[in-house]
């Protein structure tokens, strides 16, 4: 189920992409398939035009949502750099406030306490300042947080295939929800359970194993369209 006004874009993602390759001039031309069919035209200079339009029109935070391993933090940092905006990772903010890692908070206090802290951090970040925010995988699932973000920010769902999520999350043992049982099965279940909530985001970007720069390009194109409708 799509939220009213939600736009779709397909792109790619690659955690091994060098930061140098995020420069617009080095990107491969992006062609994305929209859900309503057809390919986006390959506009020369498209990196610059949508970016400038987004900078001019943006009046609220940009919030990235989606499952763990979808690339929210990595893409968020690059998007923020492209737009010359501050970047905030909610997990980092929670860990800083608690003096514990996310895994330690889960182990010592449980998921409920972690989600409560997450909800308060997200609410604090909705202060009217334009910034790019990467949220934890479960943040947007909370109905109160989801309503707050959809009302006061532009929400973007990074939707990656489960196989890609499995590969990325296996690189670091920092995911509390994946420490027990089969990680692939856990991610499949989470994807099914959380999809209806993620689908309420304003914009959906379908990602894969392509370049991070292409994901940022896709986000900028969809942001420009979204802001032009406001």
C-alpha positions in Angstrom: 0.0 0.0 0.0 1.4 3.4 -1.0 1.0 6.6 0.9 -0.7 9.4 -1.0 1.9 11.2 -3.1 4.5 8.5 -2.7 6.9 8.4 -5.6 8.9 5.4 -6.7 12.4 5.2 -8.1 14.7 2.2 -8.7 18.4 2.6 -8.3 21.5 0.7 -7.0 23.8 0.6 -4.1 27.4 -0.7 -3.4 29.0 -0.5 0.0 32.4 -0.9 -1.5 32.1 2.2 -3.7 35.0 4.6 -3.1 34.0 8.0 -1.8 35.9 9.6 -4.8 33.4 8.0 -7.1 30.6 9.9 -5.6 31.5 13.0 -7.7 28.8 13.7 -10.2 31.2 13.7 -13.1 32.3 10.2 -12.4 28.8 8.7 -12.1 27.5 6.3 -14.7 24.3 7.6 -16.4 21.3 6.6 -14.3 18.2 5.1 -15.8 15.5 4.2 -13.3 12.3 2.3 -13.8 9.2 3.9 -12.2 6.4 1.8 -10.9 4.1 3.2 -13.5 6.4 2.0 -16.3 8.9 3.5 -18.6 12.5 4.6 -18.1 13.6 8.0 -16.9 15.4 9.9 -19.6 19.2 10.2 -19.3 19.5 14.0 -18.7 23.0 15.4 -19.0 23.7 17.6 -16.0 20.9 15.9 -14.1 23.1 15.7 -11.0 23.3 19.5 -10.7 19.8 20.6 -11.7 17.7 18.5 -9.2 20.3 19.3 -6.5 20.0 23.1 -6.9 16.2 22.9 -7.1 16.0 20.8 -3.9 18.3 23.2 -2.1 16.1 26.1 -3.0 12.8 24.5 -2.0 13.8 22.3 1.0 12.2 23.5 4.2 12.2 20.4 6.4 14.4 17.5 7.3 15.0 14.5 5.0 14.6 11.2 6.8 15.8 7.9 5.4 13.9 4.8 6.6 14.2 1.1 5.8 15.6 -2.2 7.1 19.0 -2.6 8.5 21.6 -2.9 5.8 19.6 -0.8 3.3 22.3 1.8 3.2 20.6 4.6 5.1 23.7 5.9 6.9 26.1 5.6 3.9 23.7 7.1 1.5 22.5 9.7 4.0 26.1 11.0 4.5 26.5 11.4 0.7 23.2 13.0 0.3 23.9 15.4 3.1 27.3 16.3 1.5 25.7 16.8 -1.9 23.1 19.2 -0.4 25.6 20.8 2.1 23.4 19.8 5.0 24.1 18.3 8.5 23.8 14.5 8.8 22.5 12.7 11.8 22.3 9.0 12.5 19.7 8.3 15.2 21.4 5.1 16.4 24.6 7.2 17.0 22.6 9.8 18.9 21.0 7.1 21.1 24.3 5.5 21.8 25.9 8.9 22.7 23.0 9.7 25.1 23.1 6.3 26.8 26.8 5.8 26.8 26.2 2.3 25.4 26.1 0.7 22.0 22.7 -0.2 20.5 23.5 -3.9 21.1 24.3 -3.2 24.8 21.1 -1.3 25.2 19.1 -4.2 23.8 20.9 -6.7 26.0 20.7 -4.7 29.2 17.4 -3.0 28.9 15.5 -4.7 26.1 14.1 -3.5 22.8 11.2 -1.6 24.4 13.6 0.8 26.2 15.7 1.2 23.1 12.6 2.1 21.0 11.5 4.6 23.7 14.9 6.3 23.5 14.7 6.2 19.8 11.3 7.9 19.7 12.5 10.7 22.0 15.6 11.2 19.8 13.6 11.4 16.6 11.2 13.9 18.2 14.1 16.1 19.3 15.5 16.1 15.8 12.3 17.5 14.4 13.2 21.0 15.3 12.6 22.6 11.9 16.2 22.5 10.8 16.9 21.1 7.4 19.2 18.1 7.7 19.5 14.5 6.5 18.6 11.9 9.1 19.2 8.1 9.0 16.9 6.2 11.3 17.2 2.7 12.7 15.3 0.0 11.0 12.5 -0.1 13.6 12.0 3.6 14.1 9.4 4.1 11.4 7.4 1.1 12.6 6.3 3.0 15.7 3.0 4.7 14.6 3.7 7.8 16.6 7.1 8.2 15.2 5.8 7.5 11.7 3.1 10.1 12.0 5.6 12.7 13.4 8.1 12.1 10.6 5.5 12.1 7.8 4.1 15.4 9.1 7.4 17.2 9.8 9.9 15.7 7.3 10.2 14.2 3.9 10.5 10.4 4.4 12.4 8.2 2.0 12.2 4.4 2.1 15.4 2.7 0.9 14.0 -0.7 -0.2 16.7 -3.3 -0.8 16.3 -7.1 -1.6 16.8 -9.4 1.3 19.8 -11.1 -0.2 21.6 -7.7 -0.4 20.6 -7.0 3.2 22.0 -10.4 4.3 25.3 -9.7 2.6 25.7 -6.3 4.1 24.6 -7.1 7.7 27.0 -10.1 7.8 30.0 -7.8 7.6 29.6 -6.6 11.2 28.2 -8.3 14.2 26.4 -5.2 15.5 22.8 -6.0 14.8 21.0 -7.2 18.0 18.0 -8.6 16.1 20.3 -10.8 14.0 22.3 -12.4 16.8 19.9 -15.3 17.3 18.6 -17.7 14.7 19.1 -17.5 10.9 19.8 -13.9 9.8 18.3 -14.4 6.4 15.1 -15.8 7.8 14.9 -13.0 10.4 15.4 -10.4 7.7 12.7 -12.0 5.5 10.3 -11.9 8.4 11.1 -8.3 9.2 10.7 -7.3 5.6 7.3 -8.8 5.4 6.2 -7.4 8.8 7.5 -3.9 8.2 6.7 -3.4 4.5 3.2 -1.8 5.1 4.8 0.7 7.5 7.7 1.6 5.2 5.2 2.0 2.3 3.8 5.0 4.1 7.0 7.0 3.4 6.6 9.8 0.9 9.2 8.4 -1.5 10.4 4.8 -2.2 13.8 4.2 -3.7 14.4 0.6 -4.8 18.1 -0.2 -4.3 20.4 -3.0 -5.2 24.2 -3.5 -5.6 24.8 -0.5 -7.8 26.8 2.7 -6.9 25.9 4.8 -3.9 26.1 7.8 -6.1 23.3 6.5 -8.3 21.1 6.1 -5.2 21.8 9.7 -4.3 20.9 10.8 -7.8 17.7 8.9 -7.7 16.8 10.5 -4.4 17.5 14.0 -5.7 15.3 13.5 -8.7 12.4 12.3 -6.6 12.9 15.0 -4.0 12.7 17.6 -6.8 9.4 16.1 -8.0 8.0 15.8 -4.5 8.9 19.4 -3.6 7.4 20.7 -6.8 4.1 19.2 -5.8 4.0 20.9 -2.4 
